[in-house]
């Protein structure tokens, strides 16, 4: 049996490649990076839609993409497969985050959830009221929910740019608020932005859900096995008239938060597999046959899969794809607004844009801070020891970064291209202003903390 070469004898090209890939992996785990990638995708979309090749932007994203199996042919524009297909995976990650927070996070009990819940309610209600006050027309009023969302990736990315000087309680509050915002957005999409319900699809959804439960009952932990029931539920949601991306939320909420029950504990199974592997290595070397190692390797893979709860394992596997592929692709396909062709004097379009802009930039921070202050004032909750009101204002400013979810809701609210473009322009402008405001407030918060430390130390 041939022994693998030692690390010192590896080819120079392989050693260089290892260093590059390790550096890239560390780079991708920096929270601000995903926000930067998302920003670059949005800027690229804007440039493309306003460049001499602007006509190709719409042509490309609306080009038909077909899948066929025998006589069955499904053909939809590329834009559909991104917004209604790939975004299902985005919503799956949202569902997994909600599931984890309900089980052991900021939403595990009312005491922990009181402050972010109050902040989120204020951050949803005030922007919706501002938008509605500026858009009484029945057509533009459909966009009332656009400024209620928070883009967790962008917001956390901007927060990461402020460094580790920001109190951890600010990040926890922002994450919890964004997750509650996601729950609200899911409910809003389900109840307000779904077409007439076709009850025939309910049976398809129920069959898919029962299939998931059956798989879990018999102990199937291989994630790819759940693609089939996921496709069934997605098809059923499409037939019902509910936006099919909510399939991801359903699957996320159904994902177990504890490992499946096995005969052996995962740690013991790993030890047994390693011991078996070690014994067989000696035999394989003597017989020059490595095929005997296949069985303990399979056992080790199965045991490794059970070391982490499925909700954590699936989220960790999907997060890089969502952060660095699906969300940037969504931004590239949806953020392309033709600014030159936008008529700022058109009453309806201008009202929609200003409603979104003011709702996110003013409504979000005012609503979040006002609702938080009220909740603390009446005794429903209290601020953590290391969280000041300036920190709450920082969360409020970052909450105004709507971006992904706001643009997504805009595509559901408006079918008129002018209104949709106006709403998207409002989202993009507001998100940029909110991000800059968050950086300014964050820098002031850091300065305040640093100047207050000596004074406290001398007491």
C-alpha positions, 0 to 999 in steps of 0.5 A: 500500500502506497503511503501518502507523501508528508506535508514537507514533501508536497509540491510547492504549487499545492502548498501555495494553494493551501495557503491561498484557500485557507486565507480565502476561507478566513476572509469569507468568514468576516461578517462585513464581507457578505455585505460588501459582496451584496453592495457590489452586486447592487452597484453592478446592477445599477451600472448595467441598467444605466449603461449603453448595454441597458437593453441587455439587462432586461433581456438577460433576466427575462430570457426563458429557462426551461427544464424538461423531463420527457413530455413535461416541460417547465419554462419560466424566465430566469428572473422567476427561477431566481426570485421564486426558486433560489430565494426559497433557499434564502427563506430556508436559512431564515426559517432555520434562524427563527427555529434556533432563536425560538429554541435557545436564542433571543426568542426562547422566552418572553423575558428575552424577547420583550425588548427586540419584540417591542423594537421590531413592532415599532420598526414595522408600524411607524414606517408602514404608517409613514408610507401609508400617509404619503400613499393614499392612492389604492394602487401605491398603497399596496407598497405599505410593507416595503419599508418594514423589512430589515436586511440582516446581512447588510445591517450586520455587515455595516455593524462589523465595520465598526469593529469590536468596540461596539457592545455585544448587546447591540449586535444581539438586539440587532439580530433578534430584531432582524429575525422578528422582522423576518417573521413579520415579513413572512406573515405579511407575504403570506396574508397580504401578497398572495393571490387568490387561494386555490385549495387544491394545492393544500393537499399537495402541501400537506403531502409534502409536509407528511413526507418530511415528518415520515422521513424524520420519523424513520430517522433519515438525516441525509439533508439531500433526501428532503429535496423531494418533499421540498419540491412537492411543498414548493409546487403546492404553494405555487398552486395555492397562490401563496408565494412558493419561497415560503416553502423554505420557512416551512422546512426551516421551522420543521428542522430538528434542533436536536440530533436524531436518536441513535443506538450509539451516541455520536461521540461513541460512534466516532470513536468506534469508527476511528478504532475500526479504521485504525485496525483495518489500516494495519490489515490493509497495509499488509494486504495492499488493499485499501478497500477494507477501509470503506466501511469505517469511513462510511460509519465515520461520515454517518457519525460526523453528520450526527455530531451537530443538530440538523438545524445548525448543520444545514444552516452552516452548509447553506449560509455561504451559498446564500451570502455569497451567491444567492443574495448577490444574484438576487441583487444583480437581477433586481437592483437594476433601476434605470435612473435616467428614465425615472420621472421624479415628477410623476405623482404616484411614482414619486409618492411611492419612492418617498414613502419607502425612503422616509419609511426606512430612513426616519420611520425605522429608527424612530419606531424602534427607539420610541417602542423600546423607550415605551416598553422600558418606561412601562416596565415590560423590559429593561436595557441590558447593562452595556446597552445605552440609548445611543446603542438603540439609536444605532440599531434603529439606523441599521434597521433602516437597511431594507435592501433584500427583503424590501426589494423582494416585497416590492416585486410582489407589491407592484406589477407596474414597472414605473412604480416598481422602479420607484420603490426599488430606487427608494429602497437603494437610496434609503439603505445607503443613507441608513448605512452611513447614518449607522456608521456615524452613530456607531463611531459616536458610540465608540467615542463615548464609550472610550471617553467614559471608561477613565471617568468610571475607573476613577470612581 
